[in-house]
């Protein structure tokens, strides 16, 4: 879990969410909820990014949108031969 620039927006949004939770619960519980939300979002985004990277592989064909293997599209390059 690396710290990226967009994490500043996530932290700012979560702080505002915590301020909104304070009237309904104690500040300590609101902070715990926000911290758990931060790590939950970071883990979800990391898993999703990893899933997309595995699906894409070397790249995507610009013509048909299928996954590229060995710098060749199995659909487009196979029909041209």
N, C-alpha and C positions, 0 to 999 in steps of 0.2 A: 504494500500500500504506500505508494509514493505521494508526496504532497504536490499537487498541481495548482496552477493558477486559478482554475475554476473552483477549487476547494474553498477559496476565500468567499465566493458567493454562497456556497453551501453552508459555511460556518455563519455567515451573516444572516442567512435565512433561518437557520436553526436557533440563533440567538433571539431573533424576533419571535420565533415560535415559542421559545422558552419564556419570554416576557409575556406572551399571551396565555401561557399555562399557569403563571404565578397566581392569578386570582382564584384558580380552582384547586391548587395544591401548593404545598410548601415549596420554596425555592430549591431546596435540596433534591426533592423528588423530581421537580421539573428539570433540573440539571442532569440527573441520572437518565431521565427519559431522552433528553436531547443527545447525550453522549452515546446512548445505545442506538439512537436513530442514525447518528453520524457513522458509527462503525458498521451498522447494518447496510446503509446506503453505499458505503465504500466497498464492502464485500460484494454486494449485489452488482455494482458497476464493474468490479474486477472480474467476477465470474462471467458476466455478460460480454465483456471485452475479450476475454479468453475464448469464449464460445465463438464469437465472430471471427477471431483470428484463426481458429481451427477450421471453420467453415470456408473461409476465403482461401486459405493455403497460399499459393504463389500469386494468386490474383483472380480476377473475374474477366471473362471474355467480354469485350465491348459490343460484339454483335449479338450473341445469344444469351449472355449472362450466366453461363455455366462456369464451373471451377476449372482453372487452368492447371494441367499437369505437364511437367517437363517443358515448360514454355510453349505448349501447344494446347489448343482447345480440342477436346475429344469430339465435339459436334461439328465445328466449322472446319477444322484441319483434316478430320477424317473423311469428310464428304468431298474435299477438293482433290484428294489423291486418286 
